């Protein structure tokens, strides 16, 4: 059943992509909007280095890399 759901999701994503659409789960919408905003800022200001001084396990670094 899980394999069928994954296959259906991949097909729906493929069809949406062909129509120029992007399907984003509601739970990921906030991070997607942040990602797009940061991407635009980094591109506009030609930022090539980000220093993450957080004291955790690198979630922000991973977010920026992805």
mmCIF file as Biopython writes it, N, C-alpha, C and O atoms, coordinates in Angstrom:
data_model
#
loop_
_atom_site.group_PDB
_atom_site.id
_atom_site.type_symbol
_atom_site.label_atom_id
_atom_site.label_alt_id
_atom_site.label_comp_id
_atom_site.label_asym_id
_atom_site.label_entity_id
_atom_site.label_seq_id
_atom_site.pdbx_PDB_ins_code
_atom_site.Cartn_x
_atom_site.Cartn_y
_atom_site.Cartn_z
_atom_site.occupancy
_atom_site.B_iso_or_equiv
_atom_site.auth_seq_id
_atom_site.auth_asym_id
_atom_site.pdbx_PDB_model_num
ATOM 1   N N  . UNK A ? 1  ? 0.826  -1.196 0.000   1.0 0.0 1  A 1 
ATOM 2   C CA . UNK A ? 1  ? 0.000  0.000  0.000   1.0 0.0 1  A 1 
ATOM 3   C C  . UNK A ? 1  ? 0.872  1.262  0.000   1.0 0.0 1  A 1 
ATOM 4   O O  . UNK A ? 1  ? 0.558  2.238  -0.682  1.0 0.0 1  A 1 
ATOM 5   N N  . UNK A ? 2  ? 1.962  1.237  0.766   1.0 0.0 2  A 1 
ATOM 6   C CA . UNK A ? 2  ? 2.853  2.392  0.828   1.0 0.0 2  A 1 
ATOM 7   C C  . UNK A ? 2  ? 3.512  2.626  -0.529  1.0 0.0 2  A 1 
ATOM 8   O O  . UNK A ? 2  ? 3.646  3.767  -0.972  1.0 0.0 2  A 1 
ATOM 9   N N  . UNK A ? 3  ? 3.924  1.538  -1.188  1.0 0.0 3  A 1 
ATOM 10  C CA . UNK A ? 3  ? 4.560  1.658  -2.502  1.0 0.0 3  A 1 
ATOM 11  C C  . UNK A ? 3  ? 3.594  2.265  -3.523  1.0 0.0 3  A 1 
ATOM 12  O O  . UNK A ? 3  ? 4.000  3.070  -4.361  1.0 0.0 3  A 1 
ATOM 13  N N  . UNK A ? 4  ? 2.338  1.886  -3.453  1.0 0.0 4  A 1 
ATOM 14  C CA . UNK A ? 4  ? 1.336  2.428  -4.362  1.0 0.0 4  A 1 
ATOM 15  C C  . UNK A ? 4  ? 1.145  3.925  -4.112  1.0 0.0 4  A 1 
ATOM 16  O O  . UNK A ? 4  ? 1.012  4.703  -5.057  1.0 0.0 4  A 1 
ATOM 17  N N  . UNK A ? 5  ? 1.131  4.320  -2.854  1.0 0.0 5  A 1 
ATOM 18  C CA . UNK A ? 5  ? 0.977  5.743  -2.521  1.0 0.0 5  A 1 
ATOM 19  C C  . UNK A ? 5  ? 2.162  6.546  -3.039  1.0 0.0 5  A 1 
ATOM 20  O O  . UNK A ? 5  ? 1.985  7.634  -3.588  1.0 0.0 5  A 1 
ATOM 21  N N  . UNK A ? 6  ? 3.371  6.016  -2.867  1.0 0.0 6  A 1 
ATOM 22  C CA . UNK A ? 6  ? 4.560  6.707  -3.365  1.0 0.0 6  A 1 
ATOM 23  C C  . UNK A ? 6  ? 4.519  6.836  -4.884  1.0 0.0 6  A 1 
ATOM 24  O O  . UNK A ? 6  ? 4.852  7.886  -5.434  1.0 0.0 6  A 1 
ATOM 25  N N  . UNK A ? 7  ? 4.116  5.784  -5.544  1.0 0.0 7  A 1 
ATOM 26  C CA . UNK A ? 7  ? 4.008  5.804  -6.999  1.0 0.0 7  A 1 
ATOM 27  C C  . UNK A ? 7  ? 2.979  6.839  -7.450  1.0 0.0 7  A 1 
ATOM 28  O O  . UNK A ? 7  ? 3.218  7.583  -8.402  1.0 0.0 7  A 1 
ATOM 29  N N  . UNK A ? 8  ? 1.838  6.885  -6.767  1.0 0.0 8  A 1 
ATOM 30  C CA . UNK A ? 8  ? 0.793  7.857  -7.104  1.0 0.0 8  A 1 
ATOM 31  C C  . UNK A ? 8  ? 1.303  9.281  -6.882  1.0 0.0 8  A 1 
ATOM 32  O O  . UNK A ? 8  ? 1.058  10.164 -7.704  1.0 0.0 8  A 1 
ATOM 33  N N  . UNK A ? 9  ? 2.013  9.506  -5.770  1.0 0.0 9  A 1 
ATOM 34  C CA . UNK A ? 9  ? 2.555  10.843 -5.493  1.0 0.0 9  A 1 
ATOM 35  C C  . UNK A ? 9  ? 3.572  11.259 -6.539  1.0 0.0 9  A 1 
ATOM 36  O O  . UNK A ? 9  ? 3.580  12.412 -6.972  1.0 0.0 9  A 1 
ATOM 37  N N  . UNK A ? 10 ? 4.431  10.335 -6.951  1.0 0.0 10 A 1 
ATOM 38  C CA . UNK A ? 10 ? 5.419  10.647 -7.977  1.0 0.0 10 A 1 
ATOM 39  C C  . UNK A ? 10 ? 4.740  10.986 -9.303  1.0 0.0 10 A 1 
ATOM 40  O O  . UNK A ? 10 ? 5.168  11.900 -10.006 1.0 0.0 10 A 1 
ATOM 41  N N  . UNK A ? 11 ? 3.683  10.251 -9.642  1.0 0.0 11 A 1 
ATOM 42  C CA . UNK A ? 11 ? 2.951  10.513 -10.879 1.0 0.0 11 A 1 
ATOM 43  C C  . UNK A ? 11 ? 2.289  11.888 -10.827 1.0 0.0 11 A 1 
ATOM 44  O O  . UNK A ? 11 ? 2.341  12.642 -11.799 1.0 0.0 11 A 1 
ATOM 45  N N  . UNK A ? 12 ? 1.675  12.210 -9.708  1.0 0.0 12 A 1 
ATOM 46  C CA . UNK A ? 12 ? 1.004  13.512 -9.563  1.0 0.0 12 A 1 
ATOM 47  C C  . UNK A ? 12 ? 2.033  14.641 -9.639  1.0 0.0 12 A 1 
ATOM 48  O O  . UNK A ? 12 ? 1.795  15.649 -10.304 1.0 0.0 12 A 1 
ATOM 49  N N  . UNK A ? 13 ? 3.174  14.481 -8.965  1.0 0.0 13 A 1 
ATOM 50  C CA . UNK A ? 13 ? 4.227  15.490 -9.031  1.0 0.0 13 A 1 
ATOM 51  C C  . UNK A ? 13 ? 4.734  15.657 -10.458 1.0 0.0 13 A 1 
ATOM 52  O O  . UNK A ? 13 ? 4.982  16.776 -10.907 1.0 0.0 13 A 1 
ATOM 53  N N  . UNK A ? 14 ? 4.888  14.539 -11.170 1.0 0.0 14 A 1 
ATOM 54  C CA . UNK A ? 14 ? 5.354  14.574 -12.561 1.0 0.0 14 A 1 
ATOM 55  C C  . UNK A ? 14 ? 4.363  15.338 -13.437 1.0 0.0 14 A 1 
ATOM 56  O O  . UNK A ? 14 ? 4.756  16.200 -14.223 1.0 0.0 14 A 1 
ATOM 57  N N  . UNK A ? 15 ? 3.087  15.021 -13.299 1.0 0.0 15 A 1 
ATOM 58  C CA . UNK A ? 15 ? 2.066  15.692 -14.114 1.0 0.0 15 A 1 
ATOM 59  C C  . UNK A ? 15 ? 1.999  17.185 -13.781 1.0 0.0 15 A 1 
ATOM 60  O O  . UNK A ? 15 ? 1.892  18.018 -14.681 1.0 0.0 15 A 1 
ATOM 61  N N  . UNK A ? 16 ? 2.061  17.519 -12.499 1.0 0.0 16 A 1 
ATOM 62  C CA . UNK A ? 16 ? 2.023  18.925 -12.095 1.0 0.0 16 A 1 
ATOM 63  C C  . UNK A ? 16 ? 3.241  19.662 -12.654 1.0 0.0 16 A 1 
ATOM 64  O O  . UNK A ? 16 ? 3.125  20.792 -13.128 1.0 0.0 16 A 1 
ATOM 65  N N  . UNK A ? 17 ? 4.400  19.021 -12.598 1.0 0.0 17 A 1 
ATOM 66  C CA . UNK A ? 17 ? 5.628  19.622 -13.114 1.0 0.0 17 A 1 
ATOM 67  C C  . UNK A ? 17 ? 5.509  19.916 -14.599 1.0 0.0 17 A 1 
ATOM 68  O O  . UNK A ? 17 ? 5.971  20.959 -15.063 1.0 0.0 17 A 1 
ATOM 69  N N  . UNK A ? 18 ? 4.896  19.012 -15.349 1.0 0.0 18 A 1 
ATOM 70  C CA . UNK A ? 18 ? 4.706  19.229 -16.777 1.0 0.0 18 A 1 
ATOM 71  C C  . UNK A ? 18 ? 3.787  20.408 -17.070 1.0 0.0 18 A 1 
ATOM 72  O O  . UNK A ? 18 ? 3.854  21.002 -18.146 1.0 0.0 18 A 1 
ATOM 73  N N  . UNK A ? 19 ? 2.931  20.743 -16.112 1.0 0.0 19 A 1 
ATOM 74  C CA . UNK A ? 19 ? 2.027  21.883 -16.285 1.0 0.0 19 A 1 
ATOM 75  C C  . UNK A ? 19 ? 2.595  23.150 -15.649 1.0 0.0 19 A 1 
ATOM 76  O O  . UNK A ? 19 ? 1.921  24.179 -15.606 1.0 0.0 19 A 1 
ATOM 77  N N  . UNK A ? 20 ? 3.846  23.079 -15.151 1.0 0.0 20 A 1 
ATOM 78  C CA . UNK A ? 20 ? 4.476  24.247 -14.547 1.0 0.0 20 A 1 
ATOM 79  C C  . UNK A ? 20 ? 4.030  24.495 -13.120 1.0 0.0 20 A 1 
ATOM 80  O O  . UNK A ? 20 ? 4.152  25.614 -12.620 1.0 0.0 20 A 1 
ATOM 81  N N  . UNK A ? 21 ? 3.517  23.473 -12.460 1.0 0.0 21 A 1 
ATOM 82  C CA . UNK A ? 21 ? 3.036  23.609 -11.090 1.0 0.0 21 A 1 
ATOM 83  C C  . UNK A ? 21 ? 3.962  22.895 -10.122 1.0 0.0 21 A 1 
ATOM 84  O O  . UNK A ? 21 ? 4.682  21.969 -10.496 1.0 0.0 21 A 1 
ATOM 85  N N  . UNK A ? 22 ? 3.933  23.332 -8.889  1.0 0.0 22 A 1 
ATOM 86  C CA . UNK A ? 22 ? 4.708  22.699 -7.831  1.0 0.0 22 A 1 
ATOM 87  C C  . UNK A ? 22 ? 3.770  22.393 -6.681  1.0 0.0 22 A 1 
ATOM 88  O O  . UNK A ? 22 ? 3.093  23.289 -6.178  1.0 0.0 22 A 1 
ATOM 89  N N  . UNK A ? 23 ? 3.721  21.149 -6.263  1.0 0.0 23 A 1 
ATOM 90  C CA . UNK A ? 23 ? 2.854  20.745 -5.158  1.0 0.0 23 A 1 
ATOM 91  C C  . UNK A ? 23 ? 3.685  20.700 -3.889  1.0 0.0 23 A 1 
ATOM 92  O O  . UNK A ? 23 ? 4.686  19.987 -3.819  1.0 0.0 23 A 1 
ATOM 93  N N  . UNK A ? 24 ? 3.267  21.465 -2.883  1.0 0.0 24 A 1 
ATOM 94  C CA . UNK A ? 24 ? 3.987  21.530 -1.616  1.0 0.0 24 A 1 
ATOM 95  C C  . UNK A ? 24 ? 3.032  21.150 -0.499  1.0 0.0 24 A 1 
ATOM 96  O O  . UNK A ? 24 ? 1.952  21.730 -0.379  1.0 0.0 24 A 1 
ATOM 97  N N  . UNK A ? 25 ? 3.423  20.169 0.330   1.0 0.0 25 A 1 
ATOM 98  C CA . UNK A ? 25 ? 2.574  19.825 1.476   1.0 0.0 25 A 1 
ATOM 99  C C  . UNK A ? 25 ? 2.423  21.023 2.412   1.0 0.0 25 A 1 
ATOM 100 O O  . UNK A ? 25 ? 3.366  21.797 2.582   1.0 0.0 25 A 1 
ATOM 101 N N  . UNK A ? 26 ? 1.273  21.180 3.006   1.0 0.0 26 A 1 
ATOM 102 C CA . UNK A ? 26 ? 0.998  22.304 3.891   1.0 0.0 26 A 1 
ATOM 103 C C  . UNK A ? 26 ? 2.029  22.405 5.002   1.0 0.0 26 A 1 
ATOM 104 O O  . UNK A ? 26 ? 2.425  23.507 5.379   1.0 0.0 26 A 1 
ATOM 105 N N  . UNK A ? 27 ? 2.467  21.268 5.530   1.0 0.0 27 A 1 
ATOM 106 C CA . UNK A ? 27 ? 3.416  21.283 6.648   1.0 0.0 27 A 1 
ATOM 107 C C  . UNK A ? 27 ? 4.779  21.841 6.252   1.0 0.0 27 A 1 
ATOM 108 O O  . UNK A ? 27 ? 5.568  22.201 7.126   1.0 0.0 27 A 1 
ATOM 109 N N  . UNK A ? 28 ? 5.076  21.923 4.943   1.0 0.0 28 A 1 
ATOM 110 C CA . UNK A ? 28 ? 6.364  22.427 4.477   1.0 0.0 28 A 1 
ATOM 111 C C  . UNK A ? 28 ? 6.277  23.819 3.868   1.0 0.0 28 A 1 
ATOM 112 O O  . UNK A ? 28 ? 7.288  24.349 3.406   1.0 0.0 28 A 1 
ATOM 113 N N  . UNK A ? 29 ? 5.112  24.411 3.858   1.0 0.0 29 A 1 
ATOM 114 C CA . UNK A ? 29 ? 4.917  25.686 3.174   1.0 0.0 29 A 1 
ATOM 115 C C  . UNK A ? 29 ? 5.760  26.804 3.778   1.0 0.0 29 A 1 
ATOM 116 O O  . UNK A ? 29 ? 6.357  27.585 3.037   1.0 0.0 29 A 1 
ATOM 117 N N  . UNK A ? 30 ? 5.823  26.900 5.106   1.0 0.0 30 A 1 
ATOM 118 C CA . UNK A ? 30 ? 6.605  27.969 5.743   1.0 0.0 30 A 1 
ATOM 119 C C  . UNK A ? 30 ? 8.075  27.870 5.359   1.0 0.0 30 A 1 
ATOM 120 O O  . UNK A ? 30 ? 8.691  28.876 5.004   1.0 0.0 30 A 1 
ATOM 121 N N  . UNK A ? 31 ? 8.646  26.666 5.426   1.0 0.0 31 A 1 
ATOM 122 C CA . UNK A ? 31 ? 10.059 26.528 5.096   1.0 0.0 31 A 1 
ATOM 123 C C  . UNK A ? 31 ? 10.291 26.775 3.606   1.0 0.0 31 A 1 
ATOM 124 O O  . UNK A ? 31 ? 11.351 27.277 3.230   1.0 0.0 31 A 1 
ATOM 125 N N  . UNK A ? 32 ? 9.328  26.434 2.751   1.0 0.0 32 A 1 
ATOM 126 C CA . UNK A ? 32 ? 9.472  26.686 1.317   1.0 0.0 32 A 1 
ATOM 127 C C  . UNK A ? 32 ? 9.514  28.184 1.035   1.0 0.0 32 A 1 
ATOM 128 O O  . UNK A ? 32 ? 10.345 28.646 0.254   1.0 0.0 32 A 1 
ATOM 129 N N  . UNK A ? 33 ? 8.624  28.940 1.666   1.0 0.0 33 A 1 
ATOM 130 C CA . UNK A ? 33 ? 8.610  30.385 1.454   1.0 0.0 33 A 1 
ATOM 131 C C  . UNK A ? 33 ? 9.911  31.016 1.944   1.0 0.0 33 A 1 
ATOM 132 O O  . UNK A ? 33 ? 10.450 31.907 1.288   1.0 0.0 33 A 1 
ATOM 133 N N  . UNK A ? 34 ? 10.422 30.562 3.093   1.0 0.0 34 A 1 
ATOM 134 C CA . UNK A ? 34 ? 11.699 31.048 3.604   1.0 0.0 34 A 1 
ATOM 135 C C  . UNK A ? 34 ? 12.820 30.692 2.633   1.0 0.0 34 A 1 
ATOM 136 O O  . UNK A ? 34 ? 13.692 31.517 2.359   1.0 0.0 34 A 1 
ATOM 137 N N  . UNK A ? 35 ? 12.797 29.483 2.122   1.0 0.0 35 A 1 
ATOM 138 C CA . UNK A ? 35 ? 13.815 29.034 1.176   1.0 0.0 35 A 1 
ATOM 139 C C  . UNK A ? 35 ? 13.833 29.915 -0.067  1.0 0.0 35 A 1 
ATOM 140 O O  . UNK A ? 35 ? 14.903 30.326 -0.515  1.0 0.0 35 A 1 
ATOM 141 N N  . UNK A ? 36 ? 12.683 30.208 -0.622  1.0 0.0 36 A 1 
ATOM 142 C CA . UNK A ? 36 ? 12.612 31.032 -1.832  1.0 0.0 36 A 1 
ATOM 143 C C  . UNK A ? 36 ? 13.092 32.457 -1.552  1.0 0.0 36 A 1 
ATOM 144 O O  . UNK A ? 36 ? 13.766 33.063 -2.385  1.0 0.0 36 A 1 
ATOM 145 N N  . UNK A ? 37 ? 12.748 32.986 -0.387  1.0 0.0 37 A 1 
ATOM 146 C CA . UNK A ? 37 ? 13.173 34.348 -0.040  1.0 0.0 37 A 1 
ATOM 147 C C  . UNK A ? 37 ? 14.690 34.409 0.126   1.0 0.0 37 A 1 
ATOM 148 O O  . UNK A ? 37 ? 15.340 35.319 -0.388  1.0 0.0 37 A 1 
ATOM 149 N N  . UNK A ? 38 ? 15.250 33.434 0.847   1.0 0.0 38 A 1 
ATOM 150 C CA . UNK A ? 38 ? 16.702 33.404 1.036   1.0 0.0 38 A 1 
ATOM 151 C C  . UNK A ? 38 ? 17.433 33.215 -0.285  1.0 0.0 38 A 1 
ATOM 152 O O  . UNK A ? 38 ? 18.478 33.824 -0.513  1.0 0.0 38 A 1 
ATOM 153 N N  . UNK A ? 39 ? 16.890 32.380 -1.147  1.0 0.0 39 A 1 
ATOM 154 C CA . UNK A ? 39 ? 17.502 32.148 -2.458  1.0 0.0 39 A 1 
ATOM 155 C C  . UNK A ? 39 ? 17.573 33.447 -3.250  1.0 0.0 39 A 1 
ATOM 156 O O  . UNK A ? 39 ? 18.587 33.737 -3.884  1.0 0.0 39 A 1 
ATOM 157 N N  . UNK A ? 40 ? 16.500 34.226 -3.214  1.0 0.0 40 A 1 
ATOM 158 C CA . UNK A ? 40 ? 16.464 35.500 -3.929  1.0 0.0 40 A 1 
ATOM 159 C C  . UNK A ? 40 ? 17.461 36.499 -3.340  1.0 0.0 40 A 1 
ATOM 160 O O  . UNK A ? 40 ? 18.172 37.183 -4.076  1.0 0.0 40 A 1 
ATOM 161 N N  . UNK A ? 41 ? 17.508 36.577 -2.009  1.0 0.0 41 A 1 
ATOM 162 C CA . UNK A ? 41 ? 18.429 37.508 -1.340  1.0 0.0 41 A 1 
ATOM 163 C C  . UNK A ? 41 ? 19.877 37.138 -1.638  1.0 0.0 41 A 1 
ATOM 164 O O  . UNK A ? 41 ? 20.685 38.004 -1.975  1.0 0.0 41 A 1 
ATOM 165 N N  . UNK A ? 42 ? 20.208 35.852 -1.514  1.0 0.0 42 A 1 
ATOM 166 C CA . UNK A ? 42 ? 21.582 35.397 -1.762  1.0 0.0 42 A 1 
ATOM 167 C C  . UNK A ? 42 ? 21.979 35.679 -3.208  1.0 0.0 42 A 1 
ATOM 168 O O  . UNK A ? 42 ? 23.116 36.064 -3.481  1.0 0.0 42 A 1 
ATOM 169 N N  . UNK A ? 43 ? 21.057 35.490 -4.114  1.0 0.0 43 A 1 
ATOM 170 C CA . UNK A ? 43 ? 21.342 35.741 -5.528  1.0 0.0 43 A 1 
ATOM 171 C C  . UNK A ? 43 ? 21.495 37.233 -5.815  1.0 0.0 43 A 1 
ATOM 172 O O  . UNK A ? 43 ? 22.437 37.636 -6.498  1.0 0.0 43 A 1 
ATOM 173 N N  . UNK A ? 44 ? 20.591 38.049 -5.307  1.0 0.0 44 A 1 
ATOM 174 C CA . UNK A ? 44 ? 20.631 39.491 -5.572  1.0 0.0 44 A 1 
ATOM 175 C C  . UNK A ? 44 ? 21.887 40.140 -5.020  1.0 0.0 44 A 1 
ATOM 176 O O  . UNK A ? 44 ? 22.482 40.997 -5.673  1.0 0.0 44 A 1 
ATOM 177 N N  . UNK A ? 45 ? 22.292 39.743 -3.829  1.0 0.0 45 A 1 
ATOM 178 C CA . UNK A ? 45 ? 23.455 40.351 -3.190  1.0 0.0 45 A 1 
ATOM 179 C C  . UNK A ? 45 ? 24.747 39.589 -3.457  1.0 0.0 45 A 1 
ATOM 180 O O  . UNK A ? 45 ? 25.807 39.933 -2.934  1.0 0.0 45 A 1 
ATOM 181 N N  . UNK A ? 46 ? 24.641 38.551 -4.281  1.0 0.0 46 A 1 
ATOM 182 C CA . UNK A ? 46 ? 25.797 37.731 -4.658  1.0 0.0 46 A 1 
ATOM 183 C C  . UNK A ? 46 ? 26.571 37.237 -3.434  1.0 0.0 46 A 1 
ATOM 184 O O  . UNK A ? 46 ? 27.799 37.316 -3.390  1.0 0.0 46 A 1 
ATOM 185 N N  . UNK A ? 47 ? 25.856 36.739 -2.467  1.0 0.0 47 A 1 
ATOM 186 C CA . UNK A ? 47 ? 26.465 36.205 -1.247  1.0 0.0 47 A 1 
ATOM 187 C C  . UNK A ? 47 ? 27.094 34.862 -1.572  1.0 0.0 47 A 1 
ATOM 188 O O  . UNK A ? 47 ? 26.446 33.981 -2.137  1.0 0.0 47 A 1 
ATOM 189 N N  . UNK A ? 48 ? 28.363 34.712 -1.209  1.0 0.0 48 A 1 
ATOM 190 C CA . UNK A ? 48 ? 29.044 33.451 -1.482  1.0 0.0 48 A 1 
ATOM 191 C C  . UNK A ? 48 ? 29.600 32.793 -0.225  1.0 0.0 48 A 1 
ATOM 192 O O  . UNK A ? 48 ? 30.289 31.776 -0.303  1.0 0.0 48 A 1 
ATOM 193 N N  . UNK A ? 49 ? 29.298 33.375 0.931   1.0 0.0 49 A 1 
ATOM 194 C CA . UNK A ? 49 ? 29.767 32.794 2.185   1.0 0.0 49 A 1 
ATOM 195 C C  . UNK A ? 49 ? 28.748 33.095 3.286   1.0 0.0 49 A 1 
ATOM 196 O O  . UNK A ? 49 ? 28.344 34.243 3.470   1.0 0.0 49 A 1 
ATOM 197 N N  . UNK A ? 50 ? 28.346 32.074 4.001   1.0 0.0 50 A 1 
ATOM 198 C CA . UNK A ? 50 ? 27.434 32.238 5.133   1.0 0.0 50 A 1 
ATOM 199 C C  . UNK A ? 50 ? 28.097 31.593 6.338   1.0 0.0 50 A 1 
ATOM 200 O O  . UNK A ? 50 ? 28.535 30.445 6.265   1.0 0.0 50 A 1 
ATOM 201 N N  . UNK A ? 51 ? 28.174 32.317 7.440   1.0 0.0 51 A 1 
ATOM 202 C CA . UNK A ? 51 ? 28.775 31.777 8.656   1.0 0.0 51 A 1 
ATOM 203 C C  . UNK A ? 51 ? 27.661 31.437 9.630   1.0 0.0 51 A 1 
ATOM 204 O O  . UNK A ? 51 ? 26.923 32.315 10.077  1.0 0.0 51 A 1 
ATOM 205 N N  . UNK A ? 52 ? 27.548 30.175 9.951   1.0 0.0 52 A 1 
ATOM 206 C CA . UNK A ? 52 ? 26.539 29.693 10.897  1.0 0.0 52 A 1 
ATOM 207 C C  . UNK A ? 52 ? 27.224 29.540 12.249  1.0 0.0 52 A 1 
ATOM 208 O O  . UNK A ? 52 ? 28.041 28.640 12.439  1.0 0.0 52 A 1 
ATOM 209 N N  . UNK A ? 53 ? 26.887 30.422 13.188  1.0 0.0 53 A 1 
ATOM 210 C CA . UNK A ? 53 ? 27.534 30.389 14.498  1.0 0.0 53 A 1 
ATOM 211 C C  . UNK A ? 53 ? 26.650 29.742 15.557  1.0 0.0 53 A 1 
ATOM 212 O O  . UNK A ? 53 ? 26.882 29.909 16.754  1.0 0.0 53 A 1 
ATOM 213 N N  . UNK A ? 54 ? 25.655 29.017 15.120  1.0 0.0 54 A 1 
ATOM 214 C CA . UNK A ? 54 ? 24.767 28.335 16.047  1.0 0.0 54 A 1 
ATOM 215 C C  . UNK A ? 54 ? 25.492 27.257 16.829  1.0 0.0 54 A 1 
ATOM 216 O O  . UNK A ? 54 ? 26.535 26.756 16.407  1.0 0.0 54 A 1 
ATOM 217 N N  . UNK A ? 55 ? 24.927 26.911 17.970  1.0 0.0 55 A 1 
ATOM 218 C CA . UNK A ? 55 ? 25.566 25.923 18.847  1.0 0.0 55 A 1 
ATOM 219 C C  . UNK A ? 55 ? 24.751 24.639 18.877  1.0 0.0 55 A 1 
ATOM 220 O O  . UNK A ? 55 ? 24.507 24.078 19.945  1.0 0.0 55 A 1 
ATOM 221 N N  . UNK A ? 56 ? 24.337 24.182 17.722  1.0 0.0 56 A 1 
ATOM 222 C CA . UNK A ? 56 ? 23.548 22.968 17.683  1.0 0.0 56 A 1 
ATOM 223 C C  . UNK A ? 56 ? 24.198 21.989 16.715  1.0 0.0 56 A 1 
ATOM 224 O O  . UNK A ? 56 ? 25.425 21.898 16.675  1.0 0.0 56 A 1 
ATOM 225 N N  . UNK A ? 57 ? 23.409 21.255 15.934  1.0 0.0 57 A 1 
ATOM 226 C CA . UNK A ? 57 ? 23.982 20.198 15.101  1.0 0.0 57 A 1 
ATOM 227 C C  . UNK A ? 57 ? 23.979 20.537 13.603  1.0 0.0 57 A 1 
ATOM 228 O O  . UNK A ? 57 ? 24.113 19.643 12.768  1.0 0.0 57 A 1 
ATOM 229 N N  . UNK A ? 58 ? 23.828 21.805 13.267  1.0 0.0 58 A 1 
ATOM 230 C CA . UNK A ? 58 ? 23.957 22.213 11.872  1.0 0.0 58 A 1 
ATOM 231 C C  . UNK A ? 58 ? 22.694 22.176 11.039  1.0 0.0 58 A 1 
ATOM 232 O O  . UNK A ? 58 ? 22.775 22.010 9.822   1.0 0.0 58 A 1 
ATOM 233 N N  . UNK A ? 59 ? 21.527 22.326 11.652  1.0 0.0 59 A 1 
ATOM 234 C CA . UNK A ? 59 ? 20.291 22.298 10.881  1.0 0.0 59 A 1 
ATOM 235 C C  . UNK A ? 59 ? 20.224 23.444 9.876   1.0 0.0 59 A 1 
ATOM 236 O O  . UNK A ? 59 ? 19.779 23.251 8.745   1.0 0.0 59 A 1 
ATOM 237 N N  . UNK A ? 60 ? 20.663 24.636 10.281  1.0 0.0 60 A 1 
ATOM 238 C CA . UNK A ? 60 ? 20.614 25.784 9.379   1.0 0.0 60 A 1 
ATOM 239 C C  . UNK A ? 60 ? 21.569 25.592 8.211   1.0 0.0 60 A 1 
ATOM 240 O O  . UNK A ? 60 ? 21.237 25.925 7.073   1.0 0.0 60 A 1 
ATOM 241 N N  . UNK A ? 61 ? 22.745 25.059 8.486   1.0 0.0 61 A 1 
ATOM 242 C CA . UNK A ? 61 ? 23.707 24.742 7.423   1.0 0.0 61 A 1 
ATOM 243 C C  . UNK A ? 61 ? 23.079 23.776 6.417   1.0 0.0 61 A 1 
ATOM 244 O O  . UNK A ? 61 ? 23.167 23.967 5.204   1.0 0.0 61 A 1 
ATOM 245 N N  . UNK A ? 62 ? 22.447 22.742 6.953   1.0 0.0 62 A 1 
ATOM 246 C CA . UNK A ? 62 ? 21.794 21.758 6.069   1.0 0.0 62 A 1 
ATOM 247 C C  . UNK A ? 62 ? 20.669 22.406 5.263   1.0 0.0 62 A 1 
ATOM 248 O O  . UNK A ? 62 ? 20.496 22.111 4.080   1.0 0.0 62 A 1 
ATOM 249 N N  . UNK A ? 63 ? 19.910 23.288 5.908   1.0 0.0 63 A 1 
ATOM 250 C CA . UNK A ? 63 ? 18.832 23.994 5.227   1.0 0.0 63 A 1 
ATOM 251 C C  . UNK A ? 63 ? 19.370 24.812 4.059   1.0 0.0 63 A 1 
ATOM 252 O O  . UNK A ? 63 ? 18.804 24.787 2.966   1.0 0.0 63 A 1 
ATOM 253 N N  . UNK A ? 64 ? 20.469 25.542 4.291   1.0 0.0 64 A 1 
ATOM 254 C CA . UNK A ? 64 ? 21.047 26.361 3.232   1.0 0.0 64 A 1 
ATOM 255 C C  . UNK A ? 64 ? 21.637 25.516 2.113   1.0 0.0 64 A 1 
ATOM 256 O O  . UNK A ? 64 ? 21.516 25.869 0.940   1.0 0.0 64 A 1 
ATOM 257 N N  . UNK A ? 65 ? 22.268 24.416 2.461   1.0 0.0 65 A 1 
ATOM 258 C CA . UNK A ? 65 ? 22.863 23.549 1.439   1.0 0.0 65 A 1 
ATOM 259 C C  . UNK A ? 65 ? 21.792 22.914 0.565   1.0 0.0 65 A 1 
ATOM 260 O O  . UNK A ? 65 ? 21.970 22.787 -0.647  1.0 0.0 65 A 1 
ATOM 261 N N  . UNK A ? 66 ? 20.690 22.518 1.171   1.0 0.0 66 A 1 
ATOM 262 C CA . UNK A ? 66 ? 19.635 21.868 0.402   1.0 0.0 66 A 1 
ATOM 263 C C  . UNK A ? 66 ? 18.860 22.873 -0.396  1.0 0.0 66 A 1 
ATOM 264 O O  . UNK A ? 66 ? 17.926 22.507 -1.110  1.0 0.0 66 A 1 
#
